[in-house]
Amino acid sequence: MLPPTSRARTVARILLGAALTLAGVGHLTTLRREFQAQVPGWLPLDPDFVVLASGVVEIVLGAALLALPRQRVTVGWVVAAFFVAVFPGNVSQYLTRTDAFGLNTDGARLTRLFFQPLLVLWALWSTGAWPRRR
């Protein structure tokens, strides 16, 4: 049984779940082309497929953060792994100097790279996953 969590962690988990769900919907709708800019050219898959598939994954992960509080530790690790898995797309966007999401300078694209580890930490902290690692 999981010990109770703090209000701050619960709010952070809910905000992350909502953000992931909204981002996933964006993958499937209005931000589809923007997200395609992050798909590395070396990935042997159709960029549109990658964007659609990752959008579905984001919606599922966001919904899991919102609807499965008893599985929050497991979901936290999966969300953290997802953020690590998509990081090469952010690196590719920086290296190829591809504009998207208003990131139209090398400095802006580089700065974004430093926020990905914060997303990993957010997932682990808000779900209480890190203290419960084995």
Secondary structure, 3 states (H helix, E strand, C coil): CCCCCCHHHHHHHHHHHHHHHHHHHHHHCCCHHHHHCCCCCCCCCCHHHHHHHHHHHHHHHHHHHHHCHHHHHHHHHHHHHHHHHHHHHHHHHHHCCCCECCECCHHHHHHHHCCHHHHHHHHHHHHCCHHHCC
